[in-house]
Amino acid sequence: MAQAEATLPASGSASTGAPSTALTTADGTPLKVSIRRAMRRNKLLAFGLTLPLLLFITFSFLMPIFEMTFNSVDNRPVANTLHRSAAALQSWDGQGLPSEAVYAAMAEDLKQAAEERSIGRVATRLNYQESGMRSVMMGSARMIERHEPPWKEALIDINAAWGEGSTWRLIKRESGAITFSYYLNAVDMTYADDGSIVAQPEWRQIYVKLFWRTAWMSILITALCLVLGFPIAYLLANLPSRHANLLMILVLLPFWTSLLVRTSSWIVMLQNEGVLNDLMVWIGVISDDGRIQMVYNRIGTLVAMTQILLPFMILPLYSVMKGISPSYMRAARSLGANPLVAFWRVYVPQTLAGVGAGGILVFILAIGYYITPALVGGQSGQLISNYIAYHMQQSLNWGLAASIGTILLAGVMVLYLIYNRLVGIDKMKLG
Amino acid sequence: MAKFAPYQGTLERSWHYAYRLICAAIFLFLITPILIIIPLSFNAQPYFTFTPDMLSFNADGYSLRWYQDFFTSSTWMNSIKNSFIIAIASTILATTLGTLAALGLSRAHMPARLLIMSILISPMIVPLIISGAAMFFFYSSVNLTGTYTGVILAHTALGTPFVVITVTATLVGFDYRLVRAAQSLGATPQTTFFKVILPLIAPGVISGALFAFITSFDEVVIVLFVAGSGQRTIPLEMWSGIREQISPTILAVATMLISISIVLLVTLEMLRRRNERIRGVTPG
């Protein structure tokens, strides 16, 4: 701790009122300096305590995220492998066919790529843009060794695609170090032959629809959570705490139970030979062959995710409602408001902070959900996250996965900022 | 019977009961899916529903075969081991880093507090699928995919926000005069921390640690991307079990996981009460 006890200067100068004399500490340093030093030390100490975690999060979490964002525009494999052709194509105006020099550069690039086995990635990458490019590139790289200049004739001989202007325009467009085609792809757009941006053909349009479906399902889930969570939170906040604590366990137990347990229990509940269908057949609501398909479709995703996310709505609502004094409602009633009016005009406005906090929290969680839709969603209940996973693990189109992920991340970050404004991240409470 | 105020009419009184009924239905929706698993895990048949034998409480309808299946399967046993190794290691790391950071963040002179807090909380906000994909790219570039270290570091990052939040919340009511008192009595910073600060913030630290533990123990998306075949955890086995050949063994595992969460829940509740008592707030 800094020595901050101020001592008046020993001489009588204070009484003479000389404006230059300042308060000093016991060892003679001016008080201001001493305080500033102490403050700086405190700041350093506080920052120093936070530093290890800050560094850890930066290296193990933020950097991966940035790298992924970078992956969504990274086109270096193509740019590096086809660097000669890319340079030669610079001067081509895109009309007709390029000159022999360009063909020679391409032949060189293909030879080297075949030798270094780097042609596969390039072929796959160009194939995303134009199906058929894969075999053009792979085939040409394999055959080029056996051909002699002039390269124009040789390449066209290997594959007629080299005799078409569109092939060269595609390569010219896609051989830069940075590409935006993944992003275009993620919003169902593509480059036309002349380089303008156009919509994908109808049958290839999936992502915009998926983004909307994800947003719409998340809104629906948030609304359902609000409708179901509000009465529960109100009940818990207004019961004597002895009862409320008991009932709270019913909210907290699902919250603490493994996500996979809850998801599998919904499969058990909802499937065709499941508990709910059996029960309905037994009661006689439906016939044995009229069992309702409730899982592996959108209903499954909706029901399971609502139950899984409901505690995230109830808890913030509860903590806000707990702080609302019952006397407001009583005052409203005594002033003649009927119960509905009193509730709607006096009580509900006071809960808006909780509604906002819970709503954004549930929405943020829902929009990025992966496990539950993957297990109970079937085809129609898949969300955008499932396609990120699909491109990461099955189609191996990592650039597209990264660009869809970056778009989703941007959306979540905007919501996070709003949440931060509304609730304050430091006021977030758990359990 | 509820006590009604004299001005409340019949309509309002019947609404009171209707409201209670609605709440009961919602509670049922919340809790049934969890409770239904428990009896079904003792099913003697490989079905996911109640057999007539079970409904008539015939002892033949029940068995422990799925538990036996679980405990004799080397795959499941291995996944238990992996889950505990990863969860315990990442909990220790997350709790240490998170508690230190929370101590720093709670000091009055912390510079750029909100910014740093938002960064530290971000692993909790970013959708898991994005974190998973990002960590896959990054960890494979530094050869950490398919290693325990990789999974543990990833889970530590996910767990720290919970520790930061719970410990910061505990520190809100912290009396820093106690620290000064300890120091004026000649305690070293280490002694002050372990003898004065830590016992007082222990409830927050422990509940943060429990959150970090369950986050890692229950996590599957990151494991899916970062772990190799040597680090398969319980949730990962459940995930592939549900996707490929769903067998009631999963229900037995689920029942055991539910018991773990009940233990955690009870511990947390006791901690919360203790914390309230320390702060002089009497629980009702």
Contacts between the chains, C-beta under 8 A, distances in Angstrom:
chain1	res1	chain2	res2	distance
A	1	B	180	7.3
A	1	B	183	7.0
A	39	B	109	6.0
A	42	B	107	6.6
A	42	B	108	7.5
A	42	B	109	4.0
A	43	B	109	4.6
A	43	B	110	7.3
A	43	B	111	5.3
A	45	B	104	7.6
A	45	B	107	7.1
A	46	B	104	4.5
A	46	B	105	7.5
A	46	B	107	3.9
A	46	B	109	5.5
A	46	B	110	4.2
A	46	B	111	7.4
A	47	B	104	6.5
A	47	B	110	7.0
A	47	B	111	6.1
A	48	B	104	7.0
A	49	B	100	5.0
A	49	B	101	6.5
A	49	B	103	5.1
A	49	B	104	3.1
A	49	B	107	7.6
A	50	B	100	7.4
A	50	B	101	4.6
A	50	B	104	3.7
A	50	B	105	6.0
A	50	B	110	7.2
A	50	B	116	6.0
A	50	B	120	7.8
A	51	B	104	7.8
A	52	B	97	5.6
A	52	B	100	6.1
A	52	B	101	7.3
A	53	B	97	4.3
A	53	B	98	6.4
A	53	B	100	6.6
A	53	B	101	3.8
A	53	B	120	6.1
A	53	B	160	6.0
A	53	B	164	7.4
A	54	B	101	7.2
A	54	B	116	6.3
A	54	B	119	6.9
A	54	B	120	6.9
A	56	B	97	5.8
A	56	B	156	7.3
A	56	B	157	7.1
A	56	B	160	7.5
A	57	B	119	6.3
A	57	B	120	5.9
A	57	B	122	7.5
A	57	B	123	6.8
A	57	B	157	6.2
A	57	B	160	6.9
A	58	B	119	7.8
A	60	B	135	7.8
A	60	B	153	5.1
A	60	B	154	7.0
A	60	B	156	7.3
A	60	B	157	4.8
A	61	B	122	7.2
A	61	B	123	5.3
A	61	B	131	7.1
A	61	B	135	7.9
A	61	B	157	4.5
A	62	B	119	7.2
A	62	B	122	7.5
A	63	B	138	6.3
A	64	B	131	7.7
A	64	B	134	3.9
A	64	B	135	5.0
A	64	B	137	6.5
A	64	B	138	3.5
A	64	B	139	7.4
A	65	B	126	6.9
A	65	B	130	7.2
A	65	B	131	7.5
A	65	B	134	4.7
A	67	B	134	6.7
A	67	B	137	5.6
A	67	B	138	5.3
A	67	B	141	7.7
A	68	B	130	7.3
A	68	B	133	6.0
A	68	B	134	3.9
A	68	B	137	5.5
A	68	B	138	7.8
A	71	B	137	6.0
A	228	B	26	5.1
A	228	B	29	7.1
A	231	B	19	6.8
A	231	B	22	5.8
A	231	B	23	5.5
A	231	B	26	6.5
A	232	B	23	6.0
A	232	B	26	5.5
A	232	B	27	7.2
A	235	B	19	7.8
A	235	B	20	7.9
A	235	B	23	5.0
A	240	B	284	7.0
A	241	B	283	7.0
A	241	B	284	3.5
A	242	B	284	6.6
A	245	B	269	7.9
A	245	B	283	7.8
A	247	B	27	7.1
A	249	B	265	6.9
A	249	B	269	7.8
A	250	B	27	5.1
A	250	B	30	6.0
A	250	B	31	5.2
A	251	B	30	6.6
A	252	B	265	5.6
A	253	B	31	6.8
A	253	B	34	6.4
A	253	B	261	6.7
A	253	B	262	6.9
A	253	B	265	6.1
A	254	B	30	5.3
A	254	B	31	6.7
A	254	B	33	7.9
A	254	B	34	6.0
A	256	B	214	6.6
A	256	B	261	4.1
A	256	B	264	5.7
A	256	B	265	5.1
A	257	B	34	5.5
A	257	B	257	7.1
A	257	B	258	5.7
A	257	B	261	4.8
A	258	B	217	7.8
A	258	B	218	4.7
A	258	B	235	6.7
A	258	B	238	8.0
A	258	B	254	7.3
A	258	B	257	4.7
A	258	B	258	7.9
A	258	B	261	7.0
A	259	B	218	5.9
A	259	B	220	7.6
A	259	B	235	7.7
A	260	B	218	7.4
A	260	B	220	6.5
A	260	B	235	5.1
A	260	B	238	4.5
A	260	B	239	6.3
A	260	B	242	7.3
A	260	B	254	7.7
A	261	B	34	7.2
A	261	B	37	6.8
A	261	B	238	7.8
A	261	B	254	4.2
A	261	B	257	5.2
A	261	B	258	6.3
A	262	B	33	6.1
A	262	B	34	6.8
A	263	B	242	7.4
A	264	B	37	7.6
A	264	B	238	6.9
A	264	B	242	5.5
A	264	B	246	8.0
A	264	B	250	5.7
A	264	B	251	7.4
A	264	B	254	6.1
A	265	B	33	4.1
A	265	B	34	6.3
A	265	B	36	6.2
A	265	B	37	4.8
A	265	B	254	6.9
A	266	B	33	5.7
A	267	B	48	7.5
A	267	B	242	6.9
A	267	B	246	7.6
A	268	B	33	7.9
A	268	B	36	6.7
A	268	B	37	6.8
A	268	B	40	6.4
A	268	B	48	4.6
A	268	B	49	7.4
A	268	B	251	7.2
A	269	B	32	7.5
A	269	B	33	5.6
A	269	B	36	6.4
A	271	B	48	6.9
A	273	B	47	7.1
A	273	B	48	7.0
A	273	B	49	5.8
A	274	B	48	6.3
A	274	B	49	5.8
A	275	B	36	6.0
A	275	B	40	8.0
A	275	B	48	7.9
A	275	B	49	5.5
A	275	B	50	6.9
A	278	B	49	5.2
A	278	B	50	7.0
A	307	B	29	6.3
A	307	B	30	6.4
A	307	B	33	6.3
A	310	B	29	8.0
A	310	B	30	6.2
A	311	B	30	7.8
A	333	B	7	7.3
A	339	B	12	5.9
A	339	B	15	7.8
A	364	B	125	6.4
A	367	B	127	7.1
A	368	B	126	7.7
A	368	B	127	2.2
A	368	B	128	6.7
A	368	B	129	6.1
A	368	B	130	6.8
A	369	B	127	7.6
A	370	B	127	7.5
A	370	B	128	6.4
A	370	B	129	4.4
A	370	B	221	5.7
A	371	B	220	6.2
A	371	B	221	6.6
A	371	B	239	7.2
A	374	B	243	8.0
A	375	B	239	7.7
A	375	B	242	5.5
A	375	B	243	7.0
A	385	B	127	6.4
A	385	B	129	4.2
A	388	B	129	5.2
A	388	B	130	7.3
A	388	B	133	6.1
A	389	B	129	6.0
A	389	B	133	8.0
A	389	B	224	7.9
A	392	B	132	7.9
A	392	B	133	5.3
A	392	B	136	6.8
A	392	B	225	7.1
A	398	B	137	7.3
A	401	B	133	5.9
A	402	B	133	7.0
A	402	B	137	7.7
A	405	B	129	7.3
A	405	B	130	4.7
A	405	B	133	5.5
A	405	B	134	7.5
A	408	B	127	6.4
A	408	B	130	6.4
A	409	B	126	6.6
A	409	B	127	7.5
A	409	B	130	5.3
A	412	B	125	6.5
A	412	B	126	6.6
A	412	B	127	6.1
A	412	B	130	7.9
A	416	B	118	7.8
A	416	B	122	7.7
A	416	B	125	4.9
A	420	B	114	7.9
A	420	B	118	6.4
A	425	B	114	7.1
A	425	B	117	5.5
A	425	B	118	5.5
A	425	B	121	5.4
A	426	B	113	7.7
A	426	B	114	7.0
A	426	B	117	5.5
A	426	B	168	6.7
A	428	B	121	7.3
A	428	B	165	5.6
A	429	B	165	7.4
A	429	B	169	6.3
A	430	B	162	6.4
A	430	B	165	5.7
A	430	B	166	6.1
A	430	B	169	7.9
A	430	B	207	7.8
A	430	B	211	6.4
A	431	B	207	6.8
A	431	B	211	7.7
A	431	B	268	6.1
A	431	B	272	7.5
